[in-house]
Amino acid sequence: MTQNQNAFTEAIRQGYEFKGSSIVLGGAILHGEAVEGLQVKAPLKMLNRHGLIAGATGSGKTKTLQGLAERLSDNGVAVLMMDVKGDLSGISQAGNSHPKIEERQQKIGIPWRAEAYPVEFLTISNEQGVRMRATISEFGPVLLSKILDLNETQQGMVALAFKYCDDKALPLLDIKDFRAVLQHISGDAKNEVQQKYGLISTATIGTIMRKLLELEQQGAELFFGERSFDVEDFLRLSPEGKGIIHLLRLTDIQSKPKLFSTFMLCLLAEIYEKYPERGDMEQPELVIFIDEAHLIFKEASKALLDQIEAIVKLIRSKGVGIFFCTQNPGDIPDAVLSQLGFKIQHALRAFTAKDRKEIKQVAENYPTSPFYATEELLTSVGIGEAIITMLNEKGTPTPLVHCLLQAPRSRMDVISEAEMQQILKKSQLLMKYNEAIDRESAFEMLQQKVSFQRHFEEPKNLDRRQPGRTRTEESTFETVMKSPVTNTIIREVTRGLLGVLGFQTTKRRREF
């Protein structure tokens, strides 16, 4: 072994040995060859410092995601993964051996074995799986306004609508509820609302309605509603003590970036609010992998970006780590990128002058190394290899290392429809969240109010038209008063007077 190799071995061994628990990512490479037995590890304690997995199409990012999820599950850490391309479902099935896999693992110094992992399939669209929803009420006026990209005047109108619903005990569960309230306060209730809350601008209401329609056209009606998903369900372990890997199927979301960014902001905000402060932990409770991360930022407003940045900064104290996966680090805003302490960089392609400029900028984001010419290495990294640096247990960056990554133990392909159905049949969450619920809320209550007002005005007219009506015939007013609709209204009014009617959600409204 040459002096250079000795120095490299010593630097990597010292840089990637940790006192606490760790996972093995792979083996270190120098001059294009794996150094036998020289392993690259990651401290579990620091995985809530967030990370980036980047690289060109076909460079192996998906298999890196799969391998990391497996190692975390092995250590009892729950995982949530965005399966945008639909090629992560194989993690639920044991893999198949191959001479190249055996050779790779021999170089790393870890025998390969086939293994299936506990998986729950989730969906926010028409894909099969456990349905994830949230109510309009849980979003609250501030977060909803940010998602709709409203100005200050429009935000004030949204806040007014929420306040009106609070005072009138009108639950806001889905989009049709919110639309009905906007129509009501700018129509039948306009005079009443203006006397108590301030002027109502029909033009402003119209703008909010159009923004709402834009969001709805991307499929948001499937996401807003009940039953709301409880983020604590992410933290369950399998009977064997493995972390459950939750695969959110998003193959039909790529053309709907607004819905995707809306969902992610809601999810992160909910996790931040509901999970208790954890401080420094020996390992995270949940790690979230966001594949095709550019979809979050593609059409996000500045207000939305600021919100995401704030949550990324704060959520690690809740024992949660977030990994963004994308083709180019430039897809991630600098303010978010600066929060990512763990970087796994696969190969980049230099086809144009712009590509070469971007590669140079990427190289400058990594620690300098006496063993690698980083800019050149970025274009020559092989499939299943990556350039890695992370934060050690003291919070300082580890040495840059070219790594031969472990092969996943599960299948590296898409499972069949029959295999999918078998997993869904065993799901503990499917029955809990896929039951359709459309309880009485603002939309129905306002319809009942209009119906009651119309019927209430009819008796006088009927008496004029039918002066000979006998005492045995019930008046229209009497019929209405005995109707189920009227009974419901009276019950709700009574509850309101007693101060016991409120939103039937256990979650506090978020005010970010």
Backbone torsions as a table, in degrees:
resi	resn	phi	psi	omega
1	MET	NA	131.9	-178.1
2	THR	-75.0	168.4	179.3
3	GLN	-61.3	-38.6	178.5
4	ASN	-63.1	-41.2	178.9
5	GLN	-67.1	-38.6	177.0
6	ASN	-61.5	-44.1	179.9
7	ALA	-64.5	-40.8	179.3
8	PHE	-63.4	-47.7	-179.4
9	THR	-59.2	-43.5	-179.5
10	GLU	-66.4	-41.6	-178.5
11	ALA	-64.8	-43.5	-178.5
12	ILE	-71.5	-40.5	-179.5
13	ARG	-62.0	-44.3	179.5
14	GLN	-70.1	-37.2	-176.5
15	GLY	-73.2	-24.1	-174.3
16	TYR	-122.1	24.8	169.5
17	GLU	-104.6	129.8	-175.0
18	PHE	-128.6	150.9	-178.9
19	LYS	-71.9	-41.5	-178.1
20	GLY	-85.2	-172.9	-179.8
21	SER	-64.7	147.3	-179.4
22	SER	-146.9	166.1	174.2
23	ILE	-118.4	147.5	180.0
24	VAL	-89.7	121.1	178.5
25	LEU	-85.6	-37.4	-178.2
26	GLY	168.4	-155.9	-178.7
27	GLY	-116.9	147.0	-178.1
28	ALA	-73.3	144.2	-179.8
29	ILE	-119.1	135.4	173.9
30	LEU	-134.3	132.7	-178.6
31	HIS	54.9	36.1	175.4
32	GLY	82.2	-0.8	-178.8
33	GLU	-123.1	139.0	177.3
34	ALA	-70.0	133.4	176.5
35	VAL	-84.2	112.0	-172.0
36	GLU	-57.0	128.2	176.2
37	GLY	81.0	-3.7	-179.0
38	LEU	-93.7	96.8	-171.8
39	GLN	-93.0	147.7	174.9
40	VAL	-105.4	120.4	-176.2
41	LYS	-116.2	166.4	175.6
42	ALA	-131.0	128.8	-179.6
43	PRO	-73.4	125.7	179.2
44	LEU	-57.9	-32.6	-177.1
45	LYS	-60.1	-28.6	-173.6
46	MET	-101.0	5.5	-177.3
47	LEU	-76.4	-5.0	172.0
48	ASN	-90.9	8.7	175.7
49	ARG	-90.5	9.3	173.8
50	HIS	69.5	163.9	-175.4
51	GLY	-156.7	172.1	178.9
52	LEU	-131.7	132.8	172.2
53	ILE	-121.9	112.0	-173.8
54	ALA	-129.7	158.5	177.8
55	GLY	157.6	159.5	-178.4
56	ALA	-67.0	162.4	176.2
57	THR	-56.8	131.6	178.8
58	GLY	85.8	6.4	-178.1
59	SER	-88.6	-7.9	175.7
60	GLY	109.5	15.4	-177.6
61	LYS	-60.6	-43.2	-176.5
62	THR	-62.5	-41.1	179.2
63	LYS	-68.4	-31.0	175.1
64	THR	-65.7	-43.8	175.6
65	LEU	-57.0	-46.6	-177.8
66	GLN	-62.2	-46.5	-179.9
67	GLY	-63.6	-42.4	178.4
68	LEU	-63.6	-42.1	178.9
69	ALA	-61.3	-40.5	178.6
70	GLU	-62.3	-45.9	-177.5
71	ARG	-65.1	-37.4	178.1
72	LEU	-66.9	-44.9	178.4
73	SER	-58.9	-41.4	178.3
74	ASP	-56.6	-30.5	-177.1
75	ASN	-98.8	15.3	175.8
76	GLY	76.3	23.1	177.9
77	VAL	-102.4	125.5	178.6
78	ALA	-70.9	150.4	-175.6
79	VAL	-132.7	139.6	170.2
80	LEU	-123.2	122.3	-177.1
81	MET	-123.8	135.5	174.6
82	MET	-86.7	111.3	-179.2
83	ASP	-96.7	81.5	-174.6
84	VAL	-76.0	-38.3	-177.2
85	LYS	-91.2	-9.4	177.1
86	GLY	79.5	18.6	-175.6
87	ASP	-112.8	21.8	179.0
88	LEU	-107.7	-3.0	-174.9
89	SER	-65.0	-21.8	179.4
90	GLY	-61.8	-15.0	179.9
91	ILE	-63.2	-17.1	179.7
92	SER	-82.6	-5.6	-176.8
93	GLN	-125.0	148.3	178.1
94	ALA	-64.9	141.2	-178.0
95	GLY	-78.7	179.1	179.2
96	ASN	-118.4	136.3	-178.7
97	SER	-70.9	157.7	179.3
98	HIS	-154.9	144.1	-179.8
99	PRO	-53.3	-37.2	-179.9
100	LYS	-68.5	-35.7	176.8
101	ILE	-66.0	-45.0	179.7
102	GLU	-61.4	-40.8	179.6
103	GLU	-65.4	-42.9	178.6
104	ARG	-60.1	-48.4	-177.1
105	GLN	-67.2	-31.9	177.4
106	GLN	-64.5	-40.5	178.0
107	LYS	-64.3	-37.3	-179.6
108	ILE	-75.0	-30.0	179.6
109	GLY	95.7	21.7	178.0
110	ILE	-131.2	119.8	179.1
111	PRO	-61.8	144.4	179.3
112	TRP	-91.9	142.3	173.4
113	ARG	-141.1	147.0	178.9
114	ALA	-77.4	139.4	-178.8
115	GLU	-157.4	137.3	173.5
116	ALA	-97.6	153.3	-176.7
117	TYR	-122.7	149.5	-179.3
118	PRO	-68.7	127.3	-173.0
119	VAL	-132.3	141.9	167.1
120	GLU	-119.4	130.6	176.5
121	PHE	-94.1	128.4	-178.7
122	LEU	-117.7	160.8	177.9
123	THR	-151.3	150.2	170.0
124	ILE	-121.2	9.8	-176.6
125	SER	-134.8	-142.9	-177.8
126	ASN	-91.7	3.7	176.8
127	GLU	-67.0	157.9	176.0
128	GLN	-75.8	142.0	177.6
129	GLY	147.9	-178.4	178.0
130	VAL	-70.8	123.9	-173.9
131	ARG	-80.5	130.0	177.5
132	MET	-104.9	127.4	-179.4
133	ARG	-136.1	164.7	171.3
134	ALA	-147.6	152.3	-179.9
135	THR	-91.5	157.7	175.2
136	ILE	-58.7	-39.3	-179.8
137	SER	-59.3	-39.9	-179.3
138	GLU	-67.4	-30.2	176.2
139	PHE	-65.6	-43.1	-177.4
140	GLY	78.0	163.1	-174.5
141	PRO	-66.1	-35.5	-176.4
142	VAL	-70.3	-51.4	-178.5
143	LEU	-65.9	-40.6	178.7
144	LEU	-62.5	-39.9	178.5
145	SER	-64.5	-38.5	178.3
146	LYS	-64.3	-42.2	-178.9
147	ILE	-66.1	-36.8	179.1
148	LEU	-81.7	-4.7	178.7
149	ASP	57.8	54.4	-178.0
150	LEU	-93.8	152.3	175.3
151	ASN	-82.4	-179.5	-173.9
152	GLU	-62.6	-40.4	179.8
153	THR	-63.1	-44.5	179.8
154	GLN	-67.9	-37.3	176.7
155	GLN	-61.5	-39.1	177.9
156	GLY	-62.3	-36.3	179.3
157	MET	-69.3	-38.4	176.3
158	VAL	-63.7	-42.7	178.0
159	ALA	-61.9	-38.9	177.9
160	LEU	-62.4	-43.1	-179.8
161	ALA	-62.2	-42.0	178.4
162	PHE	-64.8	-40.9	179.6
163	LYS	-63.7	-41.9	177.5
164	TYR	-59.2	-43.9	179.4
165	CYS	-65.1	-38.3	176.4
166	ASP	-60.3	-47.5	-175.7
167	ASP	-69.4	-32.7	-177.4
168	LYS	-96.4	4.3	179.5
169	ALA	56.1	49.4	178.1
170	LEU	-108.0	104.6	-179.5
171	PRO	-64.9	131.2	175.6
172	LEU	-101.8	103.5	-175.5
173	LEU	-107.1	-44.0	-176.0
174	ASP	-134.8	-176.6	-174.6
175	ILE	-64.8	-38.3	-178.7
176	LYS	-64.7	-30.4	175.0
177	ASP	-63.9	-49.1	-176.8
178	PHE	-65.8	-39.7	178.7
179	ARG	-64.2	-42.1	180.0
180	ALA	-62.3	-38.9	179.5
181	VAL	-67.3	-43.4	178.3
182	LEU	-60.2	-42.7	178.5
183	GLN	-65.4	-38.3	-177.2
184	HIS	-67.8	-46.6	-176.6
185	ILE	-73.4	-17.9	176.7
186	SER	-100.1	0.6	-178.9
187	GLY	-122.5	-104.5	-174.6
188	ASP	-58.8	-35.7	-174.8
189	ALA	-98.6	11.1	-172.8
190	LYS	-59.3	-47.3	-178.3
191	ASN	-63.4	-44.2	179.0
192	GLU	-61.4	-45.2	-178.0
193	VAL	-65.5	-41.4	-178.3
194	GLN	-66.4	-33.7	178.3
195	GLN	-67.7	-33.1	-174.5
196	LYS	-100.1	-34.1	-170.9
197	TYR	-115.9	-17.6	-177.5
198	GLY	121.7	175.6	-174.5
199	LEU	-65.2	144.0	176.3
200	ILE	-108.6	123.2	177.6
201	SER	-97.2	116.5	178.8
202	THR	-62.1	-37.2	179.2
203	ALA	-64.0	-41.3	178.8
204	THR	-65.4	-43.4	177.1
205	ILE	-59.4	-41.6	179.4
206	GLY	-61.6	-39.3	178.3
207	THR	-64.9	-43.8	179.1
208	ILE	-62.3	-40.9	179.9
209	MET	-62.3	-39.8	179.3
210	ARG	-67.1	-40.3	176.9
211	LYS	-63.3	-38.9	178.8
212	LEU	-65.0	-40.0	178.7
213	LEU	-63.5	-40.0	178.2
214	GLU	-60.0	-43.0	178.3
215	LEU	-67.8	-39.2	-178.7
216	GLU	-66.0	-35.1	-179.5
217	GLN	-66.0	-19.7	177.1
218	GLN	-89.8	6.2	174.8
219	GLY	100.6	15.4	-175.9
220	ALA	-66.3	-20.6	179.9
221	GLU	-63.6	-23.3	176.8
222	LEU	-78.0	-23.6	-176.0
223	PHE	-90.8	-40.7	-178.9
224	PHE	-82.6	128.2	178.2
225	GLY	145.8	-163.7	-179.0
226	GLU	-120.4	153.7	9.4
227	ARG	-88.3	138.7	-179.2
228	SER	-67.9	140.2	179.5
229	PHE	-77.9	132.1	178.5
230	ASP	-90.5	113.3	-174.7
231	VAL	-66.1	-14.7	176.1
232	GLU	-69.0	-18.5	176.9
233	ASP	-68.1	-15.8	176.1
234	PHE	-67.3	-23.1	-169.0
235	LEU	-90.5	6.8	-179.1
236	ARG	-70.0	151.4	175.7
237	LEU	-113.4	157.0	176.0
238	SER	-74.9	165.2	177.3
239	PRO	-56.0	-26.7	179.7
240	GLU	-85.4	0.3	178.6
241	GLY	88.6	7.6	177.6
242	LYS	-82.4	147.6	173.8
243	GLY	-69.0	134.3	178.8
244	ILE	-77.2	134.3	179.3
245	ILE	-95.8	116.3	-178.9
246	HIS	-97.4	116.9	-179.6
247	LEU	-101.4	111.4	177.3
248	LEU	-88.7	110.9	-174.3
249	ARG	-80.5	119.2	-172.8
250	LEU	-131.8	30.4	-175.2
251	THR	-65.0	-21.2	180.0
252	ASP	-104.9	20.2	-175.2
253	ILE	-106.8	-12.8	-174.0
254	GLN	-58.3	-30.2	178.8
255	SER	-88.8	7.0	-177.8
256	LYS	-129.6	62.4	-175.4
257	PRO	-62.4	-30.1	-179.8
258	LYS	-64.3	-43.1	178.6
259	LEU	-65.3	-40.6	-178.4
260	PHE	-64.3	-46.9	-179.8
261	SER	-66.7	-35.6	176.5
262	THR	-61.7	-47.5	-179.9
263	PHE	-61.4	-46.9	-175.7
264	MET	-64.6	-41.0	179.2
265	LEU	-64.8	-41.9	177.6
266	CYS	-61.4	-45.5	-177.6
267	LEU	-63.4	-47.9	-178.7
268	LEU	-64.6	-40.1	179.1
269	ALA	-65.1	-39.1	179.3
270	GLU	-66.1	-42.8	178.1
271	ILE	-63.0	-44.2	-179.6
272	TYR	-61.9	-40.7	-177.9
273	GLU	-71.7	-40.6	-169.0
274	LYS	-88.4	-33.0	-179.1
275	TYR	-75.7	138.4	179.2
276	PRO	-73.8	161.3	175.3
277	GLU	-64.8	131.0	-176.7
278	ARG	-109.2	-25.8	-175.8
279	GLY	68.4	-150.4	178.3
280	ASP	-78.5	121.6	179.1
281	MET	-117.9	159.1	178.2
282	GLU	-71.1	-22.9	175.1
283	GLN	-161.1	154.3	-179.9
284	PRO	-70.2	160.6	175.4
285	GLU	-88.1	-30.5	-177.0
286	LEU	-146.3	136.0	172.8
287	VAL	-122.3	129.3	-177.4
288	ILE	-108.3	127.2	176.5
289	PHE	-109.4	118.4	-178.3
290	ILE	-106.9	96.5	178.8
291	ASP	-75.8	154.7	-177.1
292	GLU	49.5	50.9	-172.7
293	ALA	-62.4	-21.1	-179.9
294	HIS	-61.5	-22.0	179.2
295	LEU	-64.1	-30.1	178.6
296	ILE	-66.5	-40.7	-171.7
297	PHE	-96.0	-8.1	-171.4
298	LYS	-57.5	-48.5	-177.8
299	GLU	-122.3	22.9	-178.4
300	ALA	-78.5	137.9	176.1
301	SER	-74.2	169.8	178.8
302	LYS	-62.1	-39.1	179.0
303	ALA	-62.1	-39.9	179.6
304	LEU	-68.1	-41.2	178.1
305	LEU	-62.7	-41.9	178.2
306	ASP	-61.2	-38.6	-179.6
307	GLN	-66.5	-44.1	178.9
308	ILE	-62.9	-43.5	179.0
309	GLU	-59.1	-44.4	-179.2
310	ALA	-62.7	-42.2	-178.3
311	ILE	-68.8	-40.4	178.3
312	VAL	-59.6	-38.7	179.6
313	LYS	-65.8	-37.0	-170.1
314	LEU	-95.5	-25.2	-167.8
315	ILE	-72.1	-19.6	-178.3
316	ARG	-65.2	-25.1	177.8
317	SER	-71.1	-9.2	177.5
318	LYS	-93.7	6.6	-178.9
319	GLY	79.3	29.0	-177.0
320	VAL	-122.9	131.0	175.0
321	GLY	-110.8	146.0	179.9
322	ILE	-124.9	128.6	175.7
323	PHE	-115.9	123.4	176.3
324	PHE	-95.3	130.8	-179.3
325	CYS	-118.0	123.8	-176.7
326	THR	-156.3	170.7	-177.8
327	GLN	-74.8	-39.9	-176.9
328	ASN	-131.6	134.3	177.4
329	PRO	-55.1	-25.2	178.7
330	GLY	-65.7	-13.5	177.0
331	ASP	-70.5	-19.3	-177.5
332	ILE	-98.0	129.4	176.9
333	PRO	-56.4	144.5	-176.7
334	ASP	-56.0	-38.2	-178.0
335	ALA	-63.2	-33.4	177.2
336	VAL	-81.7	-42.0	-178.3
337	LEU	-58.1	-34.9	-178.7
338	SER	-68.6	-14.5	-179.8
339	GLN	-91.6	-2.4	-173.4
340	LEU	-97.3	105.9	-174.4
341	GLY	-85.9	-15.5	-175.7
342	PHE	-114.4	117.4	-177.2
343	LYS	-122.3	124.8	174.0
344	ILE	-118.1	107.7	-174.1
345	GLN	-109.7	112.6	173.2
346	HIS	-83.6	-178.4	-174.6
347	ALA	-63.1	144.6	172.0
348	LEU	-112.7	155.0	-178.9
349	ARG	-108.0	137.8	-179.8
350	ALA	-115.7	84.4	-179.4
351	PHE	-94.6	-26.2	-176.7
352	THR	-131.0	171.0	176.9
353	ALA	-62.4	-35.6	177.7
354	LYS	-64.2	-41.0	177.6
355	ASP	-59.7	-45.1	-178.3
356	ARG	-64.7	-35.9	177.9
357	LYS	-66.0	-42.0	179.8
358	GLU	-66.2	-37.8	178.2
359	ILE	-63.7	-39.8	177.8
360	LYS	-62.3	-41.1	178.7
361	GLN	-65.7	-39.9	178.1
362	VAL	-62.1	-43.6	-179.3
363	ALA	-59.2	-34.5	-178.8
364	GLU	-71.0	-14.8	179.2
365	ASN	-84.5	-4.3	-177.8
366	TYR	-107.6	153.2	176.6
367	PRO	-60.7	143.9	175.9
368	THR	-68.7	149.6	-177.1
369	SER	-136.3	135.7	176.0
370	PRO	-75.0	-7.3	-173.8
371	PHE	-105.7	-15.1	-176.2
372	TYR	-133.7	144.9	165.8
373	ALA	-94.7	94.2	-167.2
374	THR	-56.5	-43.8	-177.2
375	GLU	-61.1	-39.9	178.2
376	GLU	-72.6	-38.3	-177.4
377	LEU	-64.1	-33.6	-177.5
378	LEU	-58.8	-28.9	-178.5
379	THR	-97.3	-5.5	-175.7
380	SER	-116.2	0.1	178.9
381	VAL	-63.0	132.5	-177.8
382	GLY	-79.6	169.1	176.6
383	ILE	-65.3	133.6	-177.3
384	GLY	80.6	11.8	175.0
385	GLU	-122.4	160.4	-179.9
386	ALA	-158.3	158.3	171.1
387	ILE	-94.2	130.0	-171.6
388	ILE	-129.7	140.4	164.3
389	THR	-150.1	152.4	-177.2
390	MET	-153.9	-179.1	175.0
391	LEU	-93.9	133.0	176.0
392	ASN	-81.9	-174.9	-174.6
393	GLU	-66.5	-16.6	176.1
394	LYS	-92.5	-3.0	178.4
395	GLY	87.2	12.6	177.9
396	THR	-106.3	151.3	-176.7
397	PRO	-65.8	141.7	174.8
398	THR	-80.5	163.2	177.8
399	PRO	-61.2	146.2	174.9
400	LEU	-64.2	136.1	-179.1
401	VAL	-142.6	138.8	172.5
402	HIS	-87.4	121.1	-168.0
403	CYS	-121.5	134.7	168.9
404	LEU	-88.4	110.3	-170.6
405	LEU	-80.3	148.2	176.2
406	GLN	-61.0	146.6	174.3
407	ALA	-81.7	141.7	176.0
408	PRO	-59.7	149.1	178.1
409	ARG	-88.9	-18.7	179.2
410	SER	-92.6	176.3	-177.9
411	ARG	-67.9	139.4	-178.5
412	MET	-103.2	52.5	177.4
413	ASP	-155.8	-172.8	-178.0
414	VAL	-94.0	134.5	-179.9
415	ILE	-77.2	163.0	-179.3
416	SER	-79.3	167.3	177.8
417	GLU	-62.8	-39.0	179.7
418	ALA	-63.7	-41.4	178.6
419	GLU	-65.9	-38.5	176.7
420	MET	-60.2	-45.7	-178.5
421	GLN	-63.3	-37.9	178.2
422	GLN	-61.3	-40.5	179.4
423	ILE	-69.1	-42.9	-179.5
424	LEU	-63.7	-34.6	178.9
425	LYS	-63.1	-29.7	-178.5
426	LYS	-91.2	-2.2	-175.4
427	SER	-63.9	133.0	176.6
428	GLN	-83.4	-14.9	-175.5
429	LEU	-101.6	-18.0	-172.5
430	LEU	-59.6	-49.2	-178.4
431	MET	-67.6	-30.2	-178.0
432	LYS	-69.0	-41.0	-171.0
433	TYR	-109.9	-13.2	-176.2
434	ASN	-95.3	1.6	173.4
435	GLU	-72.4	127.6	-179.1
436	ALA	-72.6	125.6	179.2
437	ILE	-126.9	125.2	175.8
438	ASP	-139.0	69.7	-176.6
439	ARG	-74.2	169.3	-178.0
440	GLU	-63.5	125.9	-179.1
441	SER	-142.7	-160.9	-171.9
442	ALA	-55.5	-43.2	-177.8
443	PHE	-58.6	-52.0	-177.9
444	GLU	-67.4	-40.1	-178.1
445	MET	-64.5	-40.4	179.3
446	LEU	-70.0	-34.6	174.8
447	GLN	-63.3	-42.7	178.7
448	GLN	-63.2	-38.2	-179.6
449	LYS	-63.6	-44.5	178.4
450	VAL	-63.8	-43.7	-179.7
451	SER	-61.5	-42.3	-179.7
452	PHE	-64.7	-43.5	-179.3
453	GLN	-62.1	-39.6	179.4
454	ARG	-66.1	-45.3	-179.6
455	HIS	-67.0	-33.3	-175.9
456	PHE	-66.0	-29.2	-178.2
457	GLU	-83.3	-11.5	-172.6
458	GLU	-76.6	-35.1	-171.2
459	PRO	-54.7	-43.6	-178.6
460	LYS	-59.0	-44.3	-179.2
461	ASN	-64.1	-41.1	-180.0
462	LEU	-63.3	-39.4	-179.8
463	ASP	-63.0	-37.9	178.4
464	ARG	-66.4	-39.6	-177.7
465	ARG	-75.1	-27.0	-175.3
466	GLN	-127.7	68.6	-176.2
467	PRO	-64.3	-19.6	-176.7
468	GLY	-96.0	15.6	-177.6
469	ARG	-59.5	134.5	-177.5
470	THR	-82.2	164.5	-179.4
471	ARG	-67.7	-23.4	-177.6
472	THR	-77.5	-17.3	178.7
473	GLU	-85.3	135.0	178.6
474	GLU	-77.7	138.1	173.9
475	SER	-70.5	161.2	176.5
476	THR	-59.4	-39.0	179.0
477	PHE	-60.0	-43.1	179.9
478	GLU	-65.0	-39.0	179.0
479	THR	-62.8	-44.8	-179.9
480	VAL	-62.6	-42.5	-177.9
481	MET	-63.9	-24.5	-179.8
482	LYS	-93.3	-4.9	-174.5
483	SER	-74.5	154.4	177.4
484	PRO	-59.2	-35.7	-179.9
485	VAL	-60.1	-47.6	-179.0
486	THR	-64.7	-41.6	178.6
487	ASN	-58.6	-40.1	178.4
488	THR	-63.2	-44.8	-179.2
489	ILE	-61.6	-46.9	-179.4
490	ILE	-60.3	-41.9	179.6
491	ARG	-61.4	-42.8	-178.5
492	GLU	-68.7	-38.9	177.9
493	VAL	-63.3	-43.0	179.0
494	THR	-60.9	-45.0	178.3
495	ARG	-61.4	-39.7	179.9
496	GLY	-62.8	-41.9	179.1
497	LEU	-63.9	-34.1	180.0
498	LEU	-81.1	-8.6	177.9
499	GLY	74.6	23.1	-177.7
500	VAL	-111.5	-4.2	178.9
501	LEU	-88.2	127.6	177.2
502	GLY	-154.2	-175.3	179.1
503	PHE	-68.5	135.3	-176.8
504	GLN	-90.8	42.0	176.4
505	THR	-114.1	143.9	-178.0
506	THR	-86.5	-5.9	-175.4
507	LYS	-98.0	144.2	174.7
508	ARG	-75.3	148.9	176.0
509	ARG	-69.6	134.4	179.6
510	ARG	-77.9	137.1	179.9
511	GLU	-126.7	62.2	-179.2
512	PHE	-85.7	NA	NA
